[in-house]
Amino acid sequence: MQPWDIAYYSEKQKQHLYSISDEQLRPYFPENKAVNGLFEVVKRIYGITAKERKDVDVWHPDVRFFELYDENNELRGSFYLDLYARENKRGGAWMDDCVGQMRKADGFAAKTGRVI
């Protein structure tokens, strides 16, 4: 078995052991409730608030853009959330850097950007 096989076999094992699939669970976890629930957990644990921005260009109508703010309302980073499979999109769960973290000689720290 290779690392990329784990999700496939995990789903098969879940179906075998519990007679349930991800598709059967999907109605109980609608996107907005799941994403908002995740952001609430992150806020409680880390004090980080996610704010969606609708004025940022995205490559597909399903893609959403968020900025992350700390408890002092200082921008700490941002990310694109691209949840759905579609043609010509890499499969599986993954993340890439858009803008890596950088600190200049004068101490200025550039904010990071991600694609999730």
DSSP file (Angstrom, degrees, kcal/mol; ACC not computed):
  #  RESIDUE AA STRUCTURE BP1 BP2  ACC     N-H-->O    O-->H-N    N-H-->O    O-->H-N    TCO  KAPPA ALPHA  PHI   PSI    X-CA   Y-CA   Z-CA
    1    1 A M              0   0    0      0, 0.0     5,-0.0     0, 0.0     3,-0.0   0.000 360.0 360.0 360.0 140.6    0.0    0.0    0.0
    2    2 A Q    >   -     0   0    0      1,-0.1     3,-2.2     0, 0.0     4,-0.5  -0.718 360.0-105.4-106.5 159.6    1.2    3.5   -0.8
    3    3 A P  G >  S+     0   0    0      0, 0.0     3,-1.1     0, 0.0     4,-0.4   0.842 120.3  57.6 -53.8 -35.2    0.4    6.7    1.1
    4    4 A W  G 3  S+     0   0    0      1,-0.2     4,-0.4     2,-0.1     3,-0.1   0.589  98.9  61.4 -74.6  -8.1   -2.0    7.8   -1.6
    5    5 A D  G <> S+     0   0    0     -3,-2.2     4,-2.4     1,-0.1     5,-0.3   0.607  80.6  86.1 -87.8 -13.5   -4.0    4.6   -1.2
    6    6 A I  H <> S+     0   0    0     -3,-1.1     4,-2.7    -4,-0.5     5,-0.2   0.898  86.5  49.1 -60.0 -46.6   -5.0    5.3    2.4
    7    7 A A  H  > S+     0   0    0     -4,-0.4     4,-2.1     2,-0.2    -1,-0.2   0.910 112.4  49.4 -61.0 -41.8   -8.1    7.4    1.8
    8    8 A Y  H  > S+     0   0    0     -4,-0.4     4,-2.0     1,-0.2    -2,-0.2   0.956 116.0  40.6 -62.2 -51.6   -9.5    4.7   -0.7
    9    9 A Y  H  X S+     0   0    0     -4,-2.4     4,-2.6     1,-0.2    -1,-0.2   0.826 111.3  57.6 -70.6 -30.6   -8.9    1.8    1.7
   10   10 A S  H  X S+     0   0    0     -4,-2.7     4,-2.3    -5,-0.3    -1,-0.2   0.923 108.1  47.1 -61.6 -44.1  -10.1    3.8    4.7
   11   11 A E  H  X S+     0   0    0     -4,-2.1     4,-2.2    -5,-0.2    -2,-0.2   0.909 112.3  49.9 -64.1 -42.2  -13.4    4.4    2.9
   12   12 A K  H  X S+     0   0    0     -4,-2.0     4,-2.2     2,-0.2    -2,-0.2   0.903 111.3  48.9 -63.1 -41.5  -13.7    0.7    2.0
   13   13 A Q  H  X S+     0   0    0     -4,-2.6     4,-3.1     2,-0.2     5,-0.3   0.905 109.9  51.5 -65.6 -41.1  -13.0   -0.3    5.6
   14   14 A K  H  X S+     0   0    0     -4,-2.3     4,-2.5     1,-0.2     6,-0.6   0.914 110.9  48.3 -61.5 -42.8  -15.6    2.1    6.9
   15   15 A Q  H  X S+     0   0    0     -4,-2.2     4,-1.4     4,-0.2    -1,-0.2   0.908 115.3  45.4 -63.5 -41.3  -18.2    0.7    4.5
   16   16 A H  H  < S+     0   0    0     -4,-2.2    -2,-0.2     2,-0.2    -1,-0.2   0.929 120.5  36.9 -68.4 -46.5  -17.3   -2.8    5.6
   17   17 A L  H  < S+     0   0    0     -4,-3.1    -2,-0.2     1,-0.2    -3,-0.2   0.868 134.8  19.1 -76.3 -37.5  -17.2   -2.3    9.3
   18   18 A Y  H  < S-     0   0    0     -4,-2.5    -3,-0.2    -5,-0.3    -2,-0.2   0.427  90.9-126.8-118.4  -0.6  -20.1    0.2    9.7
   19   19 A S  S  < S+     0   0    0     -4,-1.4     2,-0.3    -5,-0.4    -4,-0.2   0.887  74.1 109.9  53.2  43.2  -22.1   -0.2    6.5
   20   20 A I        -     0   0    0     -6,-0.6     2,-0.3     5,-0.0    -2,-0.2  -0.991  49.5-158.7-145.0 150.6  -21.9    3.6    5.9
   21   21 A S     >  -     0   0    0     -2,-0.3     4,-1.3    -3,-0.1     3,-0.4  -0.795  36.1-105.6-124.3 167.5  -20.2    5.8    3.3
   22   22 A D  H  > S+     0   0    0     -2,-0.3     4,-1.5     1,-0.2     3,-0.2   0.871 120.2  57.7 -58.4 -37.4  -19.1    9.4    3.1
   23   23 A E  H  4 S+     0   0    0      1,-0.2    -1,-0.2     2,-0.2    -3,-0.0   0.853 103.8  51.4 -65.2 -34.1  -21.9   10.0    0.7
   24   24 A Q  H  4 S+     0   0    0     -3,-0.4    -1,-0.2     1,-0.2    -2,-0.2   0.803 112.8  46.3 -71.2 -28.1  -24.5    8.8    3.2
   25   25 A L  H >< S+     0   0    0     -4,-1.3     3,-2.0    -3,-0.2     4,-0.4   0.718  89.3  88.1 -83.6 -22.4  -23.0   11.2    5.9
   26   26 A R  G >< S+     0   0    0     -4,-1.5     3,-1.8     1,-0.3    -1,-0.2   0.825  79.8  58.6 -50.4 -43.6  -22.8   14.2    3.5
   27   27 A P  G 3  S+     0   0    0      0, 0.0    -1,-0.3     0, 0.0    -2,-0.1   0.757 102.7  55.8 -61.5 -21.4  -26.4   15.5    4.3
   28   28 A Y  G <  S+     0   0    0     -3,-2.0    -2,-0.2     1,-0.2    -3,-0.1   0.545 108.7  48.0 -86.7  -6.8  -25.5   15.8    8.0
   29   29 A F  S <  S-     0   0    0     -3,-1.8    -1,-0.2    -4,-0.4    -4,-0.0  -0.526  74.9-173.1-132.5  66.3  -22.5   18.0    7.3
   30   30 A P     >  -     0   0    0      0, 0.0     4,-2.6     0, 0.0     5,-0.2  -0.287  36.2-110.6 -61.4 149.1  -23.6   20.8    4.9
   31   31 A E  H  > S+     0   0    0      1,-0.2     4,-3.0     2,-0.2     5,-0.3   0.886 112.6  47.5 -49.8 -54.1  -20.7   23.0    3.8
   32   32 A N  H  > S+     0   0    0      1,-0.2     4,-2.5     2,-0.2     5,-0.2   0.902 114.8  45.6 -61.3 -41.9  -21.6   26.2    5.6
   33   33 A K  H  > S+     0   0    0     -3,-0.2     4,-2.2     2,-0.2    -1,-0.2   0.911 115.8  46.7 -67.5 -40.3  -22.2   24.5    8.9
   34   34 A A  H  X S+     0   0    0     -4,-2.6     4,-2.2     2,-0.2    -2,-0.2   0.937 116.3  43.4 -66.8 -46.6  -19.1   22.4    8.7
   35   35 A V  H  X S+     0   0    0     -4,-3.0     4,-2.4    -5,-0.2    -2,-0.2   0.933 116.2  47.2 -65.9 -46.0  -16.8   25.3    7.7
   36   36 A N  H  X S+     0   0    0     -4,-2.5     4,-2.0    -5,-0.3    -1,-0.2   0.880 111.5  52.2 -63.4 -37.1  -18.3   27.7   10.2
   37   37 A G  H  X S+     0   0    0     -4,-2.2     4,-2.0    -5,-0.2    -1,-0.2   0.907 109.5  49.2 -63.9 -42.1  -18.0   25.0   12.9
   38   38 A L  H  X S+     0   0    0     -4,-2.2     4,-2.3     1,-0.2    -2,-0.2   0.925 110.9  49.8 -61.7 -45.2  -14.3   24.5   12.1
   39   39 A F  H  X S+     0   0    0     -4,-2.4     4,-2.2     1,-0.2    -1,-0.2   0.859 108.4  53.6 -63.8 -34.6  -13.7   28.2   12.2
   40   40 A E  H  X S+     0   0    0     -4,-2.0     4,-2.4     2,-0.2    -1,-0.2   0.906 108.7  48.8 -66.5 -41.2  -15.4   28.4   15.6
   41   41 A V  H  X S+     0   0    0     -4,-2.0     4,-2.5     2,-0.2     5,-0.3   0.928 111.5  49.7 -62.4 -45.2  -13.2   25.6   17.0
   42   42 A V  H  X>S+     0   0    0     -4,-2.3     4,-2.7     1,-0.2     6,-0.9   0.892 111.1  50.2 -60.8 -40.2  -10.1   27.5   15.7
   43   43 A K  H  X5S+     0   0    0     -4,-2.2     4,-1.6     4,-0.2    -1,-0.2   0.923 112.4  46.2 -64.9 -44.1  -11.3   30.7   17.3
   44   44 A R  H  <5S+     0   0    0     -4,-2.4    -2,-0.2     2,-0.2    -1,-0.2   0.894 121.9  35.7 -66.1 -40.2  -11.9   29.1   20.7
   45   45 A I  H  <5S+     0   0    0     -4,-2.5    -2,-0.2    -5,-0.2    -3,-0.2   0.918 135.8  16.8 -81.2 -44.8   -8.5   27.2   20.7
   46   46 A Y  H  <5S-     0   0    0     -4,-2.7    25,-0.2    -5,-0.3    -3,-0.2   0.522  92.0-121.1-111.2  -8.4   -6.2   29.7   19.0
   47   47 A G     << +     0   0    0     -4,-1.6     2,-0.5    -5,-0.6    -4,-0.2   0.722  65.4 141.0  72.8  19.8   -8.1   33.1   19.1
   48   48 A I        -     0   0    0     -6,-0.9     2,-0.4    22,-0.1    -1,-0.3  -0.840  37.0-157.9-100.6 130.2   -7.9   33.2   15.3
   49   49 A T  E     -A   69   0A   0     20,-3.0    20,-2.8    -2,-0.5     2,-0.5  -0.911   5.6-147.3-109.6 132.5  -11.0   34.6   13.4
   50   50 A A  E     -A   68   0A   0     -2,-0.4     2,-0.5    18,-0.2    18,-0.2  -0.857  14.1-171.3 -98.6 129.3  -11.6   33.8    9.7
   51   51 A K  E     -A   67   0A   0     16,-2.8    16,-2.6    -2,-0.5     2,-0.2  -0.982  17.4-135.1-123.3 123.8  -13.3   36.5    7.7
   52   52 A E  E     -A   66   0A   0     -2,-0.5     2,-0.5    14,-0.2    14,-0.2  -0.542  13.4-157.0 -77.5 139.9  -14.5   35.7    4.2
   53   53 A R  E     -A   65   0A   0     12,-2.5    12,-0.5    -2,-0.2     3,-0.4  -0.979  12.3-175.9-117.5 124.0  -13.8   38.3    1.4
   54   54 A K  S    S+     0   0    0     -2,-0.5    -1,-0.1     1,-0.2    12,-0.0   0.528  76.2  71.3 -93.1  -8.1  -16.0   38.2   -1.6
   55   55 A D  S    S+     0   0    0     10,-0.1     2,-0.4     2,-0.1    -1,-0.2   0.302  75.6  99.8 -93.4  10.0  -14.0   40.9   -3.5
   56   56 A V  S    S-     0   0    0     -3,-0.4     2,-0.1     9,-0.1     9,-0.1  -0.808  79.7-112.4 -98.9 135.2  -11.0   38.7   -4.2
   57   57 A D        -     0   0    0     -2,-0.4     2,-0.3     2,-0.0    -2,-0.1  -0.414  37.3-174.0 -65.1 136.9  -10.6   37.1   -7.6
   58   58 A V        -     0   0    0     -2,-0.1     7,-0.0     5,-0.1     6,-0.0  -0.888  31.3-127.6-128.7 161.6  -11.0   33.3   -7.6
   59   59 A W  S    S+     0   0    0     -2,-0.3    -2,-0.0     1,-0.2     3,-0.0   0.508  92.8  23.3 -90.0  -5.6  -10.5   30.7  -10.4
   60   60 A H  S >  S-     0   0    0      3,-0.1     3,-1.7     1,-0.0    -1,-0.2  -0.976  78.4-117.4-156.5 146.4  -13.9   29.0  -10.0
   61   61 A P  T 3  S+     0   0    0      0, 0.0    -1,-0.0     0, 0.0    -2,-0.0   0.747 113.4  58.3 -59.5 -23.6  -17.3   30.1   -8.5
   62   62 A D  T 3  S+     0   0    0     22,-0.1    21,-0.4     2,-0.0     2,-0.2   0.655  85.4  98.8 -79.2 -15.2  -17.0   27.4   -5.8
   63   63 A V    <   -     0   0    0     -3,-1.7     2,-0.3    19,-0.1    19,-0.2  -0.531  56.6-164.3 -78.9 136.7  -13.7   28.8   -4.4
   64   64 A R  E     - B   0  81A   0     17,-2.3    17,-3.8    -2,-0.2     2,-0.4  -0.899   7.8-145.1-120.5 150.8  -13.9   31.0   -1.3
   65   65 A F  E     -AB  53  80A   0    -12,-0.5   -12,-2.5    -2,-0.3     2,-0.3  -0.954  18.0-177.3-119.3 134.1  -11.2   33.3    0.1
   66   66 A F  E     -AB  52  79A   0     13,-2.9    13,-2.6    -2,-0.4     2,-0.4  -0.956  15.9-150.7-130.1 147.1  -10.6   34.0    3.8
   67   67 A E  E     -AB  51  78A   0    -16,-2.6   -16,-2.8    -2,-0.3     2,-0.5  -0.905  17.3-138.8-111.3 147.8   -8.3   36.2    5.8
   68   68 A L  E     -AB  50  77A   0      9,-3.1     8,-3.6    -2,-0.4     9,-1.1  -0.923  19.1-172.0-112.2 127.8   -7.2   35.1    9.3
   69   69 A Y  E     -AB  49  75A   0    -20,-2.8   -20,-3.0    -2,-0.5     6,-0.2  -0.918  14.4-135.7-120.7 143.1   -7.0   37.7   12.2
   70   70 A D    >   -     0   0    0      4,-2.1     3,-2.0    -2,-0.4   -22,-0.1  -0.167  45.1 -81.8 -84.1-174.6   -5.6   37.3   15.7
   71   71 A E  T 3  S+     0   0    0      1,-0.3   -23,-0.1   -25,-0.2   -24,-0.1   0.708 131.8  55.2 -64.4 -20.3   -7.2   38.5   18.9
   72   72 A N  T 3  S-     0   0    0      2,-0.1    -1,-0.3     0, 0.0     3,-0.1   0.250 119.2-111.3 -93.4  11.5   -5.9   42.1   18.2
   73   73 A N    <   +     0   0    0     -3,-2.0     2,-0.5     1,-0.2    -2,-0.1   0.776  68.9 148.9  62.3  29.5   -7.6   42.1   14.8
   74   74 A E        -     0   0    0      1,-0.0    -4,-2.1     2,-0.0    -1,-0.2  -0.811  54.8-111.3 -94.0 132.8   -4.2   42.0   13.1
   75   75 A L  E     +B   69   0A   0     -2,-0.5    -6,-0.2    -6,-0.2     3,-0.1  -0.437  39.9 171.4 -63.3 126.7   -4.1   40.1    9.8
   76   76 A R  E     -     0   0A   0     -8,-3.6    36,-0.7     1,-0.4     2,-0.3   0.586  56.6 -42.1-113.6 -17.6   -2.1   37.0   10.1
   77   77 A G  E     -Bc  68 112A   0     -9,-1.1    -9,-3.1    34,-0.2    -1,-0.4  -0.973  48.7-132.3 171.2-178.8   -2.6   35.2    6.8
   78   78 A S  E     -Bc  67 113A   0     34,-1.6    36,-1.3    -2,-0.3     2,-0.3  -0.975  14.3-171.1-154.0 162.6   -5.1   34.2    4.2
   79   79 A F  E     -Bc  66 114A   0    -13,-2.6   -13,-2.9    -2,-0.3     2,-0.4  -0.993  23.5-126.3-157.8 154.1   -6.2   31.2    2.2
   80   80 A Y  E     -Bc  65 115A   0     34,-2.6    36,-3.2    -2,-0.3     2,-0.6  -0.870  23.7-149.1 -96.5 133.7   -8.4   30.0   -0.7
   81   81 A L  E     +B   64   0A   0    -17,-3.8   -17,-2.3    -2,-0.4     2,-0.5  -0.929  20.7 172.7-108.9 113.1  -10.8   27.2    0.2
   82   82 A D        +     0   0    0     -2,-0.6   -19,-0.1   -19,-0.2    -2,-0.0  -0.821   7.0 164.1-123.4  86.9  -11.5   25.0   -2.8
   83   83 A L        +     0   0    0     -2,-0.5     2,-0.3   -21,-0.4    -1,-0.1   0.729  42.8  79.7 -82.5 -25.8  -13.5   22.1   -1.5
   84   84 A Y  S    S-     0   0    0    -22,-0.1     2,-0.1     1,-0.1   -22,-0.1  -0.649  70.4-125.2-103.0 142.4  -15.0   20.4   -4.5
   85   85 A A        +     0   0    0     -2,-0.3     2,-0.3     3,-0.0     6,-0.1  -0.473  40.2 158.9 -70.7 146.3  -13.6   17.9   -7.0
   86   86 A R    >   -     0   0    0      3,-0.2     3,-1.7    -2,-0.1     0, 0.0  -0.973  46.9 -66.1-160.9 166.6  -13.9   18.9  -10.7
   87   87 A E  T 3  S+     0   0    0     -2,-0.3     3,-0.1     1,-0.3     0, 0.0  -0.276 117.9  15.2 -59.2 140.2  -12.3   18.2  -14.0
   88   88 A N  T 3  S+     0   0    0      1,-0.2     2,-0.4    -3,-0.0    -1,-0.3   0.604  98.5 118.8  69.7  15.2   -8.6   19.2  -14.3
   89   89 A K  S <  S-     0   0    0     -3,-1.7    -1,-0.2     1,-0.0    -3,-0.2  -0.918  73.8-106.5-109.6 138.2   -8.3   19.6  -10.5
   90   90 A R        -     0   0    0     -2,-0.4     4,-0.1    -3,-0.1    -4,-0.1  -0.354  42.6-123.0 -58.8 137.7   -5.8   17.6   -8.6
   91   91 A G        +     0   0    0     -6,-0.1    -1,-0.1     2,-0.1    -6,-0.0  -0.299  63.3  29.0 -82.3 166.5   -7.6   14.9   -6.5
   92   92 A G  S    S-     0   0    0     -2,-0.1     2,-0.5     2,-0.0   -88,-0.0  -0.087  98.7 -46.7  82.2-180.0   -7.5   14.3   -2.8
   93   93 A A  S    S+     0   0    0      2,-0.0     2,-0.3     0, 0.0    -2,-0.1  -0.777  73.3 144.7 -90.5 131.0   -7.0   16.6    0.2
   94   94 A W        -     0   0    0     -2,-0.5     2,-0.3    22,-0.3    -2,-0.0  -0.974  33.7-148.9-158.7 167.2   -4.0   19.0   -0.3
   95   95 A M        -     0   0    0     -2,-0.3     2,-0.3    19,-0.0    21,-0.2  -0.993  12.0-172.0-143.8 142.7   -2.6   22.4    0.4
   96   96 A D  E     -D  115   0A   0     19,-1.9    19,-2.4    -2,-0.3     2,-0.3  -0.956  26.9-112.5-131.6 152.7   -0.1   24.6   -1.5
   97   97 A D  E     +D  114   0A   0     -2,-0.3    17,-0.3    17,-0.2     3,-0.2  -0.657  26.3 175.3 -78.3 138.3    1.6   27.9   -0.7
   98   98 A C  E    S+     0   0A   0     15,-2.4     2,-0.4     1,-0.4    16,-0.2   0.697  85.5  10.9 -99.4 -44.5    0.6   30.9   -2.8
   99   99 A V  E    S-D  113   0A   0     14,-1.3    14,-2.3    11,-0.0    -1,-0.4  -0.971  82.4-144.8-135.6 116.3    2.9   33.2   -0.8
  100  100 A G        -     0   0    0     -2,-0.4     2,-0.1    12,-0.2    10,-0.1  -0.356  34.3 -87.2 -77.4 161.8    5.4   31.8    1.6
  101  101 A Q        +     0   0    0     -2,-0.1     2,-0.3    11,-0.1    10,-0.1  -0.460  52.8 178.3 -69.2 140.2    6.3   33.4    4.9
  102  102 A M  E     -E  110   0B   0      8,-0.7     8,-3.0    -2,-0.1     2,-0.5  -0.997  20.5-161.5-147.1 136.9    9.1   36.0    4.5
  103  103 A R  E     -E  109   0B   0     -2,-0.3     6,-0.2     6,-0.2     2,-0.1  -0.984  18.2-147.1-121.2 123.4   10.8   38.3    6.9
  104  104 A K    >   -     0   0    0      4,-2.9     3,-2.2    -2,-0.5    -2,-0.0  -0.336  31.5-100.0 -83.5 168.3   12.8   41.2    5.5
  105  105 A A  T 3  S+     0   0    0      1,-0.3    -1,-0.1     2,-0.1    -2,-0.0   0.794 122.4  58.3 -58.8 -30.5   16.0   42.7    6.9
  106  106 A D  T 3  S-     0   0    0      2,-0.1    -1,-0.3     1,-0.1     3,-0.1   0.411 123.0-104.1 -82.2   4.4   14.0   45.6    8.5
  107  107 A G  S <  S+     0   0    0     -3,-2.2     2,-0.2     1,-0.3    -2,-0.1   0.332  71.8 146.4  93.7  -7.8   11.8   43.1   10.4
  108  108 A F        -     0   0    0     -5,-0.1    -4,-2.9     1,-0.1     2,-0.6  -0.467  36.1-152.7 -65.9 128.8    8.7   43.3    8.2
  109  109 A A  E     -E  103   0B   0     -6,-0.2    -6,-0.2    -2,-0.2     2,-0.2  -0.919   7.9-139.4-106.9 118.5    7.0   39.9    8.1
  110  110 A A  E     -E  102   0B   0     -8,-3.0    -8,-0.7    -2,-0.6     2,-0.1  -0.504  25.0-113.2 -72.8 142.9    5.0   39.2    4.9
  111  111 A K        -     0   0    0     -2,-0.2     2,-0.2   -10,-0.1   -34,-0.2  -0.447  31.3-121.0 -74.7 149.9    1.7   37.5    5.5
  112  112 A T  E     -c   77   0A   0    -36,-0.7   -34,-1.6    -2,-0.1     2,-0.4  -0.556  20.1-158.2 -91.7 157.1    1.3   34.0    4.1
  113  113 A G  E     -cD  78  99A   0    -14,-2.3   -15,-2.4    -2,-0.2   -14,-1.3  -0.992  11.4-176.1-133.8 143.4   -1.2   32.7    1.6
  114  114 A R  E     -cD  79  97A   0    -36,-1.3   -34,-2.6    -2,-0.4     2,-0.5  -0.910  23.7-140.0-135.5 159.9   -2.4   29.2    1.1
  115  115 A V  E      cD  80  96A   0    -19,-2.4   -19,-1.9    -2,-0.3   -34,-0.2  -0.996 360.0 360.0-118.4 122.6   -4.7   27.1   -1.2
  116  116 A I              0   0    0    -36,-3.2   -22,-0.3    -2,-0.5   -35,-0.2   0.343 360.0 360.0-118.6 360.0   -6.6   24.5    0.7
